[in-house]
Amino acid sequence: QAQANRCPPQGFDLAMTTPPDHKPGQDLESQASETSSWSSEEDGMGPHDSDHSDRHSYDLETMSMAMSHRNPALMSTRTPRTSQASWRSAAPDKTSLGSASAAVHGAIFGAIIFVTLAPTMISYAAIVFRGERFASKLPMLTKLMFLSASVHMMVFSIFSSMPFAVGQVQDIGLIFLSKIAREVFDKATASGSTCEEALATVLIACAAATGITGIGVWLVGRLKLSMYVQLLPLPVIGGYLGYIGYFCLAAGASLGTGLTIEGFGTWRQFCVLDAILWSKLVLSLAFAFLLFFISYKVKHVAALPSVLIAMPLLFFVVLLVSGVSLDTARDGNWIPQPETHPHAGWETFQLYNGFRNIAWHVLPSQIVHVVCLFFVVAFGSVLDIAAIQTEQPTPLDSDGEMRMIGISNVASGLTSGFTGSYIFSTTIFAQRQKVTSKMAGVVLCLGEAVLFLLPIDILQFFPGFFIGGIMAFFGIDIMLDWLVHSREKVSLREYLLVWFTFLAIMFTDLITGCALGVVASACIFLLGYSSTPAFQIRRGIASSCAWSYEDTRALLPLRRNIACVEFHGYLFFGAALQISQKIQKHMIKFGATEVVLDFEKVVTLDSTSAKAIGALVMSLQMLRVKIVFSAVGPKHKQMYRLLMKNGALPMEEEEEKDESRLIVDCLDEALCLCEGRLLQNASRAKSSPCADSIAGQIGQYLRSFVAPLPYQPDDSRFAPADVLELLQGIALRMESRLVDADTPIFAEGDPCNEVFLVLAGSANLEGSAKSRKGKQGTTKIVRKYCPGSLIGVLPFQVNAVHTSNCRAGPSGCTVAVLSRTTLLEMEVECPSQASLVHRVFLRHISHLMQIAFTPEVMLFSPAGHVDREVSDISDVEPAQA
């Protein structure tokens, strides 16, 4: 955003990662120099670069920077950040924190900040207590605003971990405070209260709302709930902030001209030929644009304070030169009428009317406004802390800062104050000016306290166009941020939602408009989510089963008949149309005979989607397609129940008889089942080959590995009789070993000195299962070995020790073992046998690579993204893979 005149790194997280070389207790300057590489890495996006563009265009820091208009009065001091190290070098040495020079330096910049914030507090008071109902008491009410600002600054000076922290009354809560003030006053007077009693009720309502908000913000920090505060849709917040901008602009026009400007229709009051009225409006807007120009174009630190001091003086000089008296200027509403008897600060508490005849019955009607006030203040505080965090060399305690903001608001409420938080712009301004002493906060706190205590009507020194111009500047700046510049940072839908929320608030009211914005955001989300593909279809993927060599060769073309439909996410009514039409169309087009419906990645589904899946199953059965369901969950869970009741799964009494719809626990088991059925249909017997002896069985299994290749008419080296004789000799050298069920064939850490050929039963290679977050979980089977498959060929060639376990299956297994010692003896005694063994190994590895590089066909995938899942098709152990 132009507000910050900088380009923040994307993907910022509120709990900012500590620099890798951070040392507790190290001073800021030395740490800044030591972490320069970390800083440049962060600025260059280095390891922090991550893809967060699939949800919102705004990340947390970008929103924080966009909301940094809390006090744009100091934006002229902002300069582009070329490197974090450039300002980190400004961090002080511990020895200078309490030095006299640091205190003087802090006091000077505290005075500069005070000059810029004082008119801001006056304009804030005019916003909260807007209209004729409060006009006669506005000087005293303005003093309460200064008291509140002073209390906030005092708390921040005492409790903040940053010596340059600035905490003041904020604009983000002013709209709700203004609405509370007007509604309470009107309801109190309507119920028979006098104006004095109604005003006392208003002050109690504002103070109570501020205190309750402070308690809520403190609880957010205490319970570490900051992340949940950010769940408010950003377009709704943007529309609300756009309305704040319009409200400030309208308030500026009202203060500058004396008219009451609220909705769009009230601007028609300027459609008159009144030179005085138009001159007031033009002066207010001209001053606003002057402030805007200085804030963004003039970088000198004294530019804006000088203009704020010089403008009122220049106005009175013009009056003096032109011969216009102060009374004439006051009668023309160029400057406010002064109080007849100015009140000191302590006298403002007389506005509470001694707590007599308070209209307590009207306060409960403001509960909704108080709740909304809490949410916007908490949301704004979280974003302010995040924005300030980006400028710090060490992580802030975000929850601790939230607790401090809560305490500040409670203290402000107890002293008749108003909601506040960090002022991002002035805090960063003070830091970049190398303020290292809390004297800046002390000067600001004392200056505001003095304005509260002095028995002087402060408003009489400021012309109407001056305060109106400041408010109009705030409004123009905020509206440009959220109603214009935000288009570059959000999607078109979000940008339209920002404008929808803004217009909804304008044409209804604040609460209704925000509620409509939330509802519209939910509808847009549902519309977008329903158009997002809820599944992907893949063909040609292999299971983890290691079939015999001949079966593996047969499965290479047959696997194209298996289609896997992987559902994911939330299957709700919006996905029903996709399920019922697109899946069936693809199945018919590609002629799949085996379909796996996998629900492993499904979070939940509703009855509409279950009904669509049931209709899909019926249509596939009519096409004689066999279906396997995987990962549908236990029978007592909702997913299983809905699928069964809507005709997708067989009923309990039909489950054993219905072979066209089978239910398994996982996708790999479903693929194994489909591969087995394809082999059966291809008349491939999966049983052990007939042989008179173990040696004969070994020889027949090994013979398939040395069969002629497709381009070889016959074996060029060995005659068929020689091959059989050599294989028989190899078989006689191998050891037959019977392994009981669940007994290790080899264990992790055992030397890789043996190769195993499964003769009967099965074996399982184990690996570590990972959760969805990538964390190591329980052990799972990553490879299943069937009769005729080799185990451990690749580790035998390249590994010293095994990196995982391999166990016999549930019924045990019989394996033939070829040891490294036996192979070495072959190379000496019968090189032809050793050559044939190496040929078997090479053919085994080559065939596995052929399976691995067989293309997997993606029939349908969301957003064109192909998520290739390579099965564990080799005997590579998990750690090695």
N, C-alpha and C positions, 0 to 999 in steps of 0.2 A: 504494500500500500504506500501511496505517496505520503501518508501521515508520518511514517517512520523513515522515509527516504532511504530505504535499505532493502536488501533482498535476503530474507532469512532462509536458512537451510530448511529443506522439507523433512518431514518425518520426525519432527521434534517431539520428544516425550516429556511429560510434566516432571517425572522423577528422573532428572537428567543424569546420564551416566557419569560416574566419577572418572576423571582422567586416570589413565593407567598408572601414572607415576605420582599420584597424589599421596602426600605424606601428612597424616594428621598433625596439626599443630604448626605446620610450616607457614611462614608468612606469605602474604599474597604476592609480593613482588618477586620473590625467589621462585615461587611456584609458577608464576606467569612465565618466567624465562625458561623454566624447565619443561613446561607443557606447551611450548611454542609449536612443536611438531604435532601434538594432539590438536591444537587449535587449527593449524593449517589443514590438518587432515579432516577436521570437522567442516571447515569452510569449503573444502573441496569435495565434500560429501563422502570421501573415503569409506570407512567401514560402516558409517551411519546411514549410507544411502540405502533406501528401501522403497519398495513400490507401495505407496499408499493412495494411489489415484483411483482405485476401483470403487471407493465409497463416496468421499467428498473431496472437492478440489481444495477446500481449506483444511489444513491440519491445525493442531492446537496453537502453534506459534503464530501462524498466519492470521488466525482469528484474533490472537492477542494483539498483534501489531495493528490490525484493522480497528480494534477497539481502543487504541491508545489515544483517542481524542478526548479522554477524560479532562485533560486541560491542554488544549492546543496552544496556549499562550506562550509556550516556550519552544515551539517547533522551529523557530529560526535558528536555534542552537544546534539542530541535528545535522550531522554530517554523515556521508556514506561511510560504512564500515569496510575498510579494505582488509583488515585482519583483526581477529580478536586479540592477537598479541599487541596490537597498536594501542588499545586502551587498557589492556591488562598491565602494561608497563606503568600506567598511571596509578596503580594500586600502591598504597603507602607502606612504608616500613613500620613495624610495630612501635619502634621507638618514637615515631613522629605523631602517633595517634593523639597523644595528649599534649603536644607541644603548643606553645603560644602562637607560633606562626600558623599552624594548622587551624587553631581556633579563630584567629583573625580572618584567615582565608575563608573558613566556613561561615563566619558572621557576614562577610561581604556578600557572598552568594545567597545566604539566607535572606538578606535585605532585598536582593534582586528578585528572588522568588516571591517575597512578600509583596513587592510592588505589582507583580503580574497577577498574583492570586487575589488581592484585595478587590479589584473590580469584578473578578469572577464570582466571588462570594456575594457581592451585591446583586449581580444578575441572577444568581441562583435563588436568592431570597425573593426576587421579583417573580420568578417562575413558580415557586411553591405557593406564595401568597399573592396570586394574580387576581386582579379584578377590583371593582369598586368596594367590595365587601371588606377588603383588607387595606385599602389605600391609606386610611387615616392612621393606621398603626404600623405601616411599613417600616418607618425608621427604627422602631423598637424591635420589630421582627427581624430586621437586618442585623441588629446587634446579636440576636440569638443565633443567627447563622455564623457570625464571627466566633461566638462562644463555642459552637459545635466544631468549627474548623480548628480552633485552638485546642480543644479536648482531643480531637483525633490526632493532631500533631504531637501533643504531649505523650499520648500512649505509644505512638510510633517511635518517638525519641527514646522512650524508656525501654521498650521491649524489642524493637527491631534489631536484627543481627547486622544490619547495614547502617553505617553512620550517616549515609547520605539519603536515607529513606524519607519520603514525603508522603504523608497521609492526610487527606482532606475530605470534605464533603464532595460526593461524586454526582455527576449528572445522570448516571444510569438509573438511579432510583427517584429522581425528581418528579417524573411524570406520575408515579403512583402516589408520592407524597402530596403532589398538587391535587390529584383527584380525591385523595382522602380529605384534604383540607376543605375543598369546595363542597363535597357531599356532606361531610359532618356539619359544616356551618349551615348549609341550606336545610338539612333535616332538623338541626337543633332549633333554628329560628322558626321553622314550620311547626314545631311542637310547642312553641310558646316561649322559648328562651330569648333573652335580650341579646343584643349584639355582643356585649361584654361576656355574657355567659357562654354564647356559642363559640367565641374566640378562645375562651379558656378550654372548652371541650376539644376544639381543634388542636390546640397545643398538646393536650394530654394524649389525643389520638396519635399525633405524629411522634411524640416521645415514646409512647408504648409500641408503636410499629417499629421504630428504630431499635428499641431494646429487644423486642421479640426477634427481630432480624439478627441482631447480634448474638443472641442465644443460639439461634439456628445455625449461624455460620460457625460459631464455636463448636457446636456438636458435629458439624461436617468435618472440621479439623480433628476433633477428638476421636471420632469413629472412623476416620480415614475414608470419607465418602466423596472426596473431590471428584473422582472419575465419574460418579453417577450424576453429579450436577451438570456434567457436559452432555447429558442425553437429550437435552432440549434441541429440537431441529434448528440447525444454523439458519435456514431461510426465515424461520419465524423470528429468531433473534435479530437477523438483519432487517426484517420489516419493522420490528419494534424500534430498533435504533434509527432507522430511516424516519420513523414517526417522531422520535426524539429530536432529530435534526429539523424536521418541519416545525415542531413545537417551539424549538429555540428560535427559528427564523420568524415565526408568527409572533412570539413574545418580543423579539427584537423590534419588529415593525410596530407592535403595540407600545413598547416603551419609548420608541423614538418619535411616534406621532400622536400618542394619546388615545388612539382608537382601540377598540377591542377586536383583535384578529384571532379567529379560531379556525373554523372550517374553511373549505375552498370558497364558499359563497360569501364569506365576510370580506374578501378582498375587493368586492364590488364597491366598498365604501371609498375607494380611491378613484372611482370613475366620476370625479367632479373636477371642475375648474377652480381649484383652490391652490394658489401659489404657495401659501404658507405650509399647507399640508404636504404638498409635493416636495417642497424644499426640505422639510423634516425627513421625509422618507428617503430622498436622494442623499442627504447627509449621512443618515444611518447606514445605508447600503454602501456609500462611498467609503465610509470609515471601515466597514466590514471588509471590503475588498482591499483596502490599504493594509489591514492586519493580515489578510490572507497572503498578500504579496510579500510582506516583510517576513512572515513565518516561513515561507518556502523559498524565497529568493535571496534574502539578506541573511548572511551567516554570522554577523557580528553579535556577540553575546549581549551587548548593551542596546541593540537596535530596538527591540520591542519594548523593553522597560522605558526607554527614552520617549518613544511615541506615546505610551500610556500616560506618562507624566506630562508631556508637552501638550497633548491635545486639550485637556481641560483648561490649562493655562492660556493656550492660544485662543480658546473660545472667550474667556473673560477679557483678554486683551482686545479682541475684536469688538466686544461690547463697549469697552472703554473708549476705543478710538471712534467708533460709530456714534457714541453719545447715547446709547441705549442703556437705561437704568436697569438694575437687577429686578426691581418690582415689575417693570414692563416685560422683562424676559420671563419672569415667573407667571405673570398673567397670561402670557402667550404659550405657557407650558413648555418653554425651552429648557428650563431647569425646575426641579421640584420646589414646592413651597416648603420652607423650613418649619420645623416644629416650633410652636410658641414657647414651650418650656421643654427644652431638650432633656432627655432622661439619661442618667448614668446606667451602667450595665446592670447593677443589682436591682434597679427599679423596674427592669423589664419583667421581673417575676410577678409584678402586680397584674400582669395580663392573665394570670391564673385565677384572678378574682377570689383569692383565698380559698379555692376549691369549693366555693359555694354554688349551689344550683347547677352542678355539672350535669349535662344531658347524657348520663351513662347509657341510657337505653339505645342510643344511636350507634354506639361503638361496635356491637356485634355485627352490624351490617357491613363492616369493613374487613371482615376476616379474609375474604377472598383476595382483597387488595393487599393485605399484609402477607399472605402466602405468596402471591406473585412478586411482591417486593423482595421477599427473602430469596426467591429463585433468581431474580435478575441480579441482585447484589452478590449472591454466592457465585453465580456464573461469571459475572464481571470480575470478581476478585480472583477466581481461579485463572482466568485468562491474563489478568494483570501480573500475577505471580509468575505465570509461564513466560510472559514477555520479558519481565525483569530477569528471570533465570537465564535467558539467553545471553545476557550481558555480564554474567558473573563467572569468575574463574573457578569457583567451587559450587557444588550443588546446594540449593536452598532446602531447608526443611519446609516443604510446601504445607504440610499439615500444621506445623507450628506457626507458620505465617497466617493460615486461616484462623487458628485459635486467637492470634493476636488481633486480627481484624474483628473477630467476634467480640473480644474484650473492648476494643475501641468503640464499637457501636453500642454496646451495653452502657459504657461510660457516657457516650454522647446522649443516649436516651435518658439516662438519669439526670442529665443537666439540660433537659429541654432541647436536645439536639436532633440532628438529621443523619441519615445513613451516609457512610463514607468508606473509603478503602485506599489502597495505593493509588497515587497519581503517577502513572508510568512515565509520562513525558518529563515531569520535573525530577523524578527520581533518577532517571538516566542522565538528564542534564547535569544534576549535581555530581553524579559519578564521573562523567566525562570532564567536568571542570576540576577534577581531583580534590573534591571535598572529602576530607578524611576525618573530620571532627563533627560531633553531633551538635556543635554550636549553630550550624545552619538551621537545624530543626528547632533549637531553642529560640533563635531570633525570630523565626517564623511564628512559633507558638506565642511568644511574648508580644509580637507586633499585633497579632489578631486579638490577643487578650486586651491590649491597650485600646484598640478600636471598640471593643465591647465595653470597657469600663468608662471611657471618656464621656462626659455629658455633652456630647456634640452630635448634631445631626449630620452624619457623613454624606447623606444623599444630596444635600444642598450644594456640594462642591462638584457634582458630576452632572453635566448636561444630559438631557434625555437621549439625544442621538449617540452619546458616548456609550452609555450602558446598552442602548438598543443596538448599536453597531457591534459591540462585543458579542451579544447574544446572536445577532444575525450571522456573525463570523462563525460561531460554534455551529449554528444550524446549517449554513452552506457547506462547511467542511464535513460535517457528519453525513449530510445527504449525498454529497459527491462520493464519499467513501462507499456507502452501502447501496445507493440507488443508481450509481453510474459506474464507478471503478470496480465494483464487485463483479461485474460481468466478466472480467478477465480472469477471475479466480474461481468461479463456480460454473456449473453446467447451465445450459439454457433452461432446463426445467427448474433448477434451484433459483436461477435469476428471476424467472417468472413468479416463483413462489414468494420471493422477497417482495416483489411489487404487489402481489396479491395480498400478502399480509399487511403491507403498508396501507393499501387502499381499503382493505377490510376494516382496519382500525379507524381510518379517516371517516368512513361512511357509517360505521356502527358505533362501537366504543372500544376502549382499550382491552377489556377482558374478552369480549365477544370476538374482536378482531384477532387476537392471539389464539383463541380457541379455534376459530375458523382456519387460521394458518396451520395449526397442528393437525387438524382433520384433513386439510388439503395435502399436507406433507405425507400423512399416512396413506391417502388415496394414491398419490403419485408413486409412493414406494410399492404399494400393492400392484399397480399397473406395470411398473418396471420389473418387479420380481416375477410377475406372472408371465412376462414375455422372455424371461431368462430360461434357457433350456434346463430342464430338471433331470436330464439323463444324458448319457452318451452311449453309443453303440459301437462295439469293437468286434473285429473278426480276425481270426488267425492267432490268437494268444494261446500259449501252451500252459499246461498244468505243471506242477512240480514232480509229477510221476516220471521216473526213469524206466521206460519200457525196454524190452529187448531191442536189439539192433534192428531186426526185421520189422517189428511193430513200430519202431520209431520212424523207419523209412516209409512205412505205409501211412502213418499219421500225417506226414508232411503235406500231402494234397488234401487229406480228409479234414484237417482242422479248419478249412475254409467253410465247412458246413456248420461250424459252431459260431453262434452270434451271442455276445454277452451284452446285456442291457444293464448298465450301472446307473441306478437312481441315486440322487444325492440331494442334500438340503431338505427343505420343507416341501413336501408334496401336498399342496392344498388345491382348492377348487380352480385356481388359475392355471395349474399344470394339467388339468384333466384333458383339455383339448389336444395338447401335445401328445399325451400318452395314447389316447384313443386313435389318433390318426397317423402320426409320423412313424411310430414304431412298426405298426402293421405294414405300412407302405414300404419300409426298408426291408422287412422280413420277406415280403413277396418279391421284391426286386432282386434280392440276392439269393433266394432259394435256400435259406437256412433250414436244416432239419433238426438241429438241436439249439434251443434257446435257453440261456441262463438269465434269470431275473435276479439281480444282486441288489440287496437292500442294506448293505453294510454301512454306507455313508448317508443313509436317510436319517434325519433327525426326528421327524414325525410325519404322519400323513393323516388326512381327514377322510371322511366317508366318500366324498365326491371323487377323490383320486383313487380310493380303493375300488369304487364302482367302475371307474374307467379301466383299471388294471384287470378287473374281472371280465369286462367286455373284451379286452385284448386277449386274455387267455382263451376265451371261448372261440374267438375268431382264429387263433393259432391252432387250436385243436381241430377245427374244421379243415385246416390245411394239413393235418396229420403231422404237425410239428410237436416234438417232445419238449417239455418244459421242465426246468429245474429251478427251484427257488432256493436262494442262499441268504443266510443271515436275516431271516424274518423275525428272529427273537423268540422268546418263550411263548408257550400257548396262552398263558394268562395275561400277556401284555396286549396293549391296544393294537399294535400293528398287526400281529398275528390274528387277533379276533376280527378286525375290520376286513382283512383280506379273505378270511374264511367265510364270514357272513355275506360278503358281496360276491362270492362265487369264484374268487381267484384261487384260493387254496381248497383242496378237497376237504369235505367234512370228516370228522374223526372216524366214523364208521366206514368211510370210503378210502381212507388214507393208504391202507395196506394193499387194496385192490387196484387202485388207480396208478398204473405205471407210467402214464403220460404226464403226470404232475408229481414230481418228487421233491422232497424238502431236505436240504442238507444245511450244515452249520456255517460253511464258509465258501467263498468263491473257488478256491483251489480244489476243494472236494467236489464241487459241481463240475468243474472242468475235467477232473479225473473220471467222473462218472460218464460224462459225455464222450470222452475219448474211448473209454471201454466199450460203450455201446456202438460207436463207429467201427471199432475193430471187430466186434462180433458180427455186425452187418456185413463187413468185408470178408467174412469167413476166415478171420485170423484167430487161430486158437491161442489163448493166452497161457495154456497149461504147459508144463515142462515137456520138452521133446522126448519121444520114446527112445530109450537106450537101455542096454543090458547092464550097464555099470555106471558108476560115478564118472569114471574117466571118459566113457562114451558120451555122457551128457555134457561134460565140459567141452569135449571136442566139437559136438554139434553147435553149442552156443558160440564157440570161438570161430567156427567155420563161417558164420554169417559176416564176421568182421573182415574176412579176407576174400569175400566173393569178388568177382571181377567188377570193375567200375563200369559205368554206362558206356564209355567210349572204348572199353577193352573187350574184344570178342572172346578172349580167353586169358588165362593167367600167363604172362610172358616169362615168368621166371620159374615157377613151379608147375609141374604137371599135376592134375587133380589127384593122382595117387600119391605123389610126394607130399602134397598139402595135408592129406588125411593122415599120412604116417607121421609127419612132423607135429601136427596138432595132437595126435594120440600120445606122442612122446612128451609134449608139453603138459598134457593133462595128467600123465603119470607122475610128473615132477611136482604138481600142485597138491597142496594139502587140503583135505576136506574137513570142514569144521562145523559142528552143530552149535548154534547159539540160542540159548533160552530166551523166552519173551522178555523184552525190555532190558536185556543185558547188553552192555556196551560191546560193540565190535571193535571200536577204538575210542579212546577218550582224549579230551583236550590235553595237549602236552606230550602225548605218546609220539615216538619217532615215526616218521613216514617211511617205513621200510617194507610195507606190504600193499598189494593190490588185491581186491576181493571181487569175485564173480558170484552173484546171487544165483543159487541153484533151485531153491525152494523157499516159500514164505516171502517175507518182505523185510526191508530195513528202512530206517528213518534217519536223515541227517538233521541235526538240531541247530537252531540259531536263536538269537535274541529278538523277541517281538518288540516293536516300537509303538508307542502311543501316537495319537494324532499330532501331538506337539513335538514328536521326535525323540522323546525320552525313552530310555531303555526300560523294557517291561519284562514280562514273563518269557519263558522259553517256548518256542514254537517249532513246528516241523517245516523245514524249508525245502526238503527234497525227499521223495519217496522212491525206493528202489524195488523194482519187480524182478521176477526171475529172468535171467538173461542179461541183466544190466551189470556194468562194471562200477566199482566204488573205489575212489581214491587214486585214479590214474594221474590227474594233474598234480595233486599234492606229492605223489610219489616222485614226480619229475622235478618239482621246483621247491618243495618245502622241506625243512628239517624236522619239524614237529607238526602235529595236527593242531588246528586252532578251534576245533569244535568237537562235539560228541556225535557218534553214530551208534544207534541202538537197533537191536532186533525188533521187528514188529510185534503186534499183539499175539501172534501165533508162533513166534520164534522164526528162525530161518536157518538154512544150510548154505554155507558159502565155501567156495574154493579159493584158497589163498596162494598167491605167488609172492614169495619174499624176494628181497633184493639179493640175498645170498644165493638163492636158487637161480636168479637171472644171471648173476655173475658166473655161476658154474656153467650155465648154458653157453655163455659167450666163449668159454674156454673149451668145453667138451663138444658142443654142437652149435657152431655159429649160425647155422641155418635156422635152428629153433629160436635162438635169440633174435635173429633178424625178423622172424615171423611174429614174435611177441611185440617187438617195436612197431611192426606194421599194424598189429591189432591196436596198439595204443594210439598210433597216428590216425588210423581210421576212426577210432572212437572220438578223439578230440576234434577231428575235422568235421565229423557229422554233427557234433554238438554246436560247433561254430556255424554250420549251415542252418541249424534250427534258430540260433540266436540272430542271424542276419536275415531270416525270412521276414519280409515286411509284414507288419501288422496293419490291417485295413481298418481305418476309422470311418465308419459309416455316418456317424452323426456326433458332433462335438460342439459344446458351447463356445461361441465367439471364435470358431475356427481353431481352437487350441487343441493340439494333439498331446494327450498325456500318455506317453508310451510307457507301458508297464512291462518290463522285461522279466519273464519268469526265471526262476533258478533252474535253467535247463542244463547246467553242467554240474559236475561234482566238485566245483570250486567251493571251498568252505567259506562261510559268511564273512569271517574276518579278512580272508584273503580277497574276496570279491570287493 
